[in-house]
Amino acid sequence: MSKIVHPYAHRLIILRDWKSRWFADPKKYVSYLKGDVLIRQYLEKKLRGMYISTIEIERSRKATRFIIRTSRPGLIIGRSGEGATKLKADILKKMDNLKLPRPEDFKLEIVEVGNPEADAAIVAYMIAEGLEKRLPYRRVIKTIIEKVMTTRGVEGARVVLSGRLGGADIARTEELKRGSIPLQSFRADIDFKRERATLSYGVVGIKVWIYRGKIFADKRPARSGFSTSDAGGRENKIKTD
């Protein structure tokens, strides 16, 4: 029987790298894993609306580094870096509240995603934003998927909405697809993201697949955090110590 797998986990090590990168002895493994999960959930909730792509965490013996990838870094950094400084303090305060060990050297890096229309997480949030503004769902997904297909490097896109669409009493599923989405190919660079749109009559689930062509060479991001951006876009890194 066929089994459904997550497109990101299906390509780990082959095309993708882990979102949490560290080694720990058995005594620290539980606290590190707990901290990564809870703080990532906290940041996703706190930074909702700032077009976040991914939140990556790197740990060494003494240092911890958070890498936040977004298409609008100015919303996070703020004027003269005040927003980034406050966010760094909030993360450390959250660690103290969760009784997690505070790192000796903590760094926060904000990386700009140069091609947001080719990023599934940002596209999914754009759809959720349109639905929460009470725009017609068919118009929202059709407009956004056409914008995605005109982006350089994108060869296919698929959007699935589930829930009480348009305020209907009975929940249903709507799907819109353009191009090809070869989920079975390991070398296919497919970005996937789930999102929720909270409306007055319930929650609408959103799934987005974006196919960015096949990768035949090793294009995985380097361990240092510098990487080639999606679909050939340019990334700029802002570091706050």
N, C-alpha and C positions, 0 to 999 in steps of 0.2 A: 504494500500500500504506500501511496505517496505521503510525504510528510512536509508540513510547512515550516520553513526555517526563516530566521531573521536575515534579511539581505546583508546587514552589516556583519553579524557574527559569522555568517556563511563564508565571508572573505577575509576573516582575520588572519594576519600573518601573510596571506597571499597578496592582498592589495591594501589592507587596512592595518593600522596599529592600534594597540589598546588605548582606551581613553584614560586609564590610570596606569602609570608606569612606575613601579617601585619593587624593591625586594625587602623582605622583612623576616626576622626570626619568628618562630611560632608564638612567642610571647606578645609580639606587637601586631601580629597579623589581624586579629579581631578588631583592635582599636583603629588600625589603618583603614580596614575595609568599612567599618561602621562610619568613620569620619568622612570617607569619600562619598558614600551613598547619601548621608544626611546633609552634608554641606552642598553637594551638587543639587539635591532637591531644593534646598534653601535658596541657592543662587538662581535656579530656574524660575522659582516663584518670585523672587525679589526683582529680577531683571526682565521679567515678562514685559513685552512692549518695546524692548531695546534691540530686537532683531538678532537674537543670539543663535549662533550656529552650533557650536560645541563648547563644552567646558572640560578641559584636560587637566590632570593633576600629575605632577612629577615629584617624587620624593627621593632624597638621598639620606645619608646618615644624619646630617645636621640641617639640611635645607629642604624647603618645600616650595614648589612653584605652581601657581595656578595660571593656566593659559585660557583666556576667554576669547573666542573668535566671534566677531560680530561684523555686520555690514555698516553699522553706524557707531564707530568708536567714540565719537564726540559726545553721544548721549551718556556714556559711562564715565568718560574722563572728566567731563565738565570744564568749567572755565579755570584755566591755569592749573589743571590737575586736581581740583578739589574733590571731584566725584570719585576718582580712583583712590585717593587717600582715604576718603570716608568708607568706601567699599572694603578696602584692606582692613581698616579698623573693625568694621562690622563682621568680617570673616573671623578675625581673631577673637572677637567677643563671642561669636557663635561657638567657636571651639571651646572657649572657657565654659559656656553654658552647658555644652554637651559633655564636659569633663574629659575632653580630648587633650593629649599632650601638645603643648604649644611648641612649634618648631623654633630653633635658634635663629635661623635665617629664613624669612618668609618673603617671597616675591610674587608680585601680581603683574601679569603681562596681558595687554589687550591687543589682539591681532585683527587687522582689518581684512575682511573677506572681499576680494576684488571683484567677484562675479556672483552677486547674491541670487540672481535668477536661476543659477545652476546648483543652488544649495537647497536640499529638500527641507531642512529645518526652517529656513527663512521663508521659503515658499508656503510651507504649511501654516506658519504664523500669519502670513499675508492673507491666506484664505480665511483663517479664524477671525482675523481683524475685520474682514469684509462682512462675514456672517454676523458678528457681534454688533455691527453697525446697521443691522437689519436690511442689508441689501439682498436682492433676489439671488438665491444660491446658484442657480444655473448661470446667471450672468457673471457671478464672481469666479466660478471655476473655469468658465470658458475664456474670460478675459485673461486670467492669470496663466492658464495653460498655453494660450497663444503667445503670451509674452515669453514664457519659458522656452517654447520651441524656436523662437527667433534668436535666442541666445547662442553665441558661438560655442561649439563643442557639444551641445545637447542634441541627442539623436532620438530621444523618446521620453514621454512623460505620461504618468497615469495618476489620477486623483479619484479617491473613493470617499464619499460622504455617507455616514450612517446615523440615523436618529429621526427625530420628528422634523423632517425637512419642511420648511415653509409653515411650521406650526400645525401640521396635520396631526390628527389624533392617533393614527397608526404609524409607527416607525417603519422606515424603509431604507433601502440603499440605492444610491445613485453613483454611477461611474462614468468617467470621461477619460479617454485614452487617445494619445497621438504618438505616432512613430512606433518603435519596437521596444520591448522590455524583456531581454533574454535573461530571466532569473536563474536559469540552470547553468549558465556559463560562469566559471570562476574568474575568467579574465575580464568579464563585463564590469565596468565601473558604474555600479548602481548605487545611488544614494537614496536612503529611505528614512522617513520620519513619521511618527504619530503625533497628533495634536488634538486638543479639545477646544471647542467653541462653546462658552457658557452663555446660554440664552435664557430669556424669561420663562420659556416653556420647557426647558430641559437642556441637556448637553448633546451636542452634535460631534461625533467622532470624525476625524480627518486622517486619511492616510495618503502619503505622497511618495511616488517612486520617480526618480529622474535618472535616465540612462545617458551617460556621458562618453560612450564609445568603449572600445576594447583597449586594454593595456597589455602590451607585449613585453615591455621592459620594466625594470624595477623602479617604480616611482613612489615608493612608500616614503612618508615623511621621515626626516632625520630625527635622531633622539634628542638633539639639541633644541628642538622646537621649531626650527626653521624648516619650511616645507614648501613644495610647489603647490600653489593654490588650485582649486577645482577649475576644470575646463580652461586652464591656461591663464586664469586671472592673476593679478599681482597682489601680493600681500605686504602690508606694512605693519611692523611690530612696534608697539609703544611699550616701554618697560618702566615700571614704577617700583623703586626699591623702598 
